[in-house]
Amino acid sequence: MSTRSLVRISRHTLKQLKFVLPGGLLTYYFDSHDVFLSILRGEDGAGSWGCFAARISLLSAAVTVSLFLYVLILPLIQGEQPNYRHWRQSGVLSRVIPIMTTSIVAGWSLLAYTLGHWSSLGYVEGVIAASGLYALAFGLLGLLPAPKVNRQ
C-alpha cells in the first residue's frame, strides 16, 4: 500500500469524523439513544402512539441503512462501477436514491417529532438530538469501504 493511498484513507476518515464526533457528542449530551429506547419500550408515559411513532422511525432508519448498503454492494452485484454522479440515468440508482432520500427525510422528521413530543427534551432539543443521531449514523456508515470493481 502506497503512502498516497494512506493519505487518501485518512482524508476520507477525517471527512467522516466531521459527522461522527459532533453526532456522538450530541447523542451523549442529550442521551438521545436512551431516550429513544425508553419511548420505544413505552416507558415514561410515552404510550402506544409514542411507541408506534418510534417503531416507524426505526423502520425508516432500517430502510435507509438497507438501501445505503445495497448501493454500496451494487458494483459487486452488477459487476461494474455505477456512475454515481449521473444517478438519474442509471436504471437502478434512479429508483433507489429517491426512495432512500424519502426514507431519510421521513425518518429524521418522525424521530425529531417523537423525541420532542414523547420525551422531556422538547421540540428544539428533540430536533438537535435527532440531528445528532443521524449525523453519527451517517458518519459511521460513511466509514464503510466501498467495493471496487475493475472496469472492463
BELDA-V552714 format. One record per pair of residues at least 24 apart in sequence whose ideal C-beta (glycine too) atoms are under 10 Angstrom apart, sorted by the first residue. I is the first residue (numbers start at 1). J is the second residue. Records with the same first field share a line. If there is no record, write none. Layout:
I = J + J
This chain:
9 = 145
12 = 142 + 143 + 145
13 = 142 + 143
15 = 139 + 142 + 143
16 = 138 + 139 + 140 + 141 + 142 + 143 + 144
17 = 139 + 142 + 143
18 = 135 + 139 + 142
19 = 132 + 134 + 135 + 136 + 137 + 138 + 139 + 140 + 141 + 142 + 143
20 = 135 + 136 + 137 + 138 + 139 + 140 + 142 + 143
21 = 135 + 136 + 139
22 = 131 + 132 + 135 + 136 + 139
23 = 131 + 132 + 133 + 134 + 135 + 136 + 137 + 138 + 139 + 140
24 = 132 + 133 + 135 + 136 + 139 + 140
25 = 132 + 135 + 136
26 = 125 + 128 + 129 + 130 + 131 + 132 + 133 + 134 + 135 + 136
27 = 129 + 130 + 131 + 132 + 133 + 134 + 135 + 136 + 137
28 = 132 + 136
29 = 125 + 128 + 129 + 132
30 = 115 + 119 + 121 + 125 + 126 + 128 + 129 + 130 + 132 + 133
31 = 119 + 121 + 129
32 = 111 + 115 + 119 + 121 + 125 + 126 + 128 + 129 + 130 + 131 + 132 + 133 + 136
33 = 129 + 132 + 133 + 136
34 = 119
35 = 114 + 115 + 118 + 119 + 120 + 121 + 125 + 126 + 129
36 = 111 + 114 + 115 + 118 + 119 + 129 + 130 + 133
38 = 118 + 119
39 = 111 + 114 + 115 + 117 + 118 + 119
40 = 114
42 = 118
44 = 118 + 119 + 120
45 = 118 + 119
46 = 114 + 117 + 118 + 119
47 = 118
49 = 114 + 117 + 118
50 = 114 + 117 + 118 + 119
51 = 114 + 118
52 = 114
53 = 110 + 111 + 113 + 114 + 115 + 117 + 118
54 = 110 + 111 + 114 + 115 + 118
55 = 110 + 114
56 = 106 + 107 + 110 + 111 + 114
57 = 106 + 107 + 108 + 109 + 110 + 111 + 112 + 113 + 114 + 115 + 130 + 133
58 = 107 + 110 + 111 + 114
59 = 103 + 106 + 107 + 110
60 = 102 + 103 + 104 + 105 + 106 + 107 + 108 + 109 + 110 + 111
61 = 103 + 104 + 106 + 107 + 108 + 110 + 111 + 133 + 134 + 137
62 = 103 + 107
63 = 99 + 100 + 102 + 103 + 104 + 106 + 107
64 = 99 + 100 + 101 + 102 + 103 + 104 + 105 + 106 + 107 + 108 + 134 + 137 + 138 + 141
65 = 100 + 103 + 107 + 137 + 138 + 141
66 = 100 + 103
67 = 96 + 97 + 99 + 100 + 101 + 103 + 104
68 = 96 + 100 + 103 + 104 + 137 + 138 + 141 + 142 + 144
69 = 141 + 144
70 = 96 + 100
71 = 96 + 97 + 100 + 146
72 = 141 + 144 + 145 + 146 + 147
73 = 146 + 147
74 = 146 + 147 + 149
75 = 146 + 147 + 148 + 149 + 150
76 = 147 + 148 + 149
77 = 147 + 149
78 = 149
79 = 149 + 150 + 152
80 = 149 + 150 + 151 + 152
81 = 146 + 147 + 148 + 149 + 150 + 151
82 = 149
84 = 146
104 = 134 + 138
107 = 134 + 137
108 = 133 + 134
